[in-house]
Amino acid sequence: MLPGLTGVGLRPDGVCVVRVERTTGRLPAVTLVDFRPWGDQGQEKVLARVAVDYDLKRSRCTTVLDPNEYTLLLTEAPDVPPEELRAAIRWRVKDLIDFHINDATLDVFDVPGEKAAGRARPMYAVAARTAAIQRRVDLLDAAGINLDVIDIPEMAQRNLAALLPEEAKGVVLLSFTAANGLITISKQTEIFLSRNIDIGLDMLTQLSDTAGLFDRIALEVQRSLDYYDSHFRQAPVSAIALAPMSKEIPGLMDYLKANLSTTVLTMDLMKLVECDVQFPPALQSACLTALGAALRQEERAL
């Protein structure tokens, strides 16, 4: 088996492949980055070509579900033994998802921090469509890709945030795809909060008057900070970081700095990883989720 973990990110326009290798005491090393457009060949042929080119049959690979393939829910942890937790969570979330619970694959992870007196322990539940998972498994398996882990964007973003020195004291990471934005708050590799916003790079680059969009983004970040401050017994976060974007959004950074009381900074991946391959900002943006997935480390058991 080849060293490292390879993120395979399926986008509407193509596939990103990012491999990360870790050595104790050193920054994570990005040893492979590539983006292949689907073009006229279709997913199957492009994925099969990528699998051959990068020997993905002998690589531990991970991929990330699309937002419409799962639901992330904040719920209360049932008071049951650990081995009964997933079964108990099924009953708790069955009326909170827009598909039948029998069609769902569930996973759970704890919300960190102290348990408030008199309140149940909060927990996140991930309810993914089993058919969507199987489609992804079948697609990558048919291409000769050794799929080891399927993740969600929130956890990939948590892995990216963990690269930031500010994350030790808590950090907001704000990222944008073409269609959406994602806000996460994490601290010491634990994710506390995530929030999706319906503003993406397409909207930010196509509208001439972006002041209203900037205001909505700042408001969503502030709401996330307020929730974090009121629901978790933690010191205020140390910074708000903007993930790499494929196009510069003039005025966004200045607007956030002027309207949010926390330090706002731009995430510079080239200072946070070792990388000997070409990884310009536009490619960083396109491959951000694949990189986040490839940064995954083994999770502790619940």
Summary of the structure (lengths in Angstrom):
residues: 302
radius of gyration: 19.4
end to end distance: 27.9
largest distance: 58.6
contacts: 957
relative contact order: 0.17
helix: 36%
strand: 28%
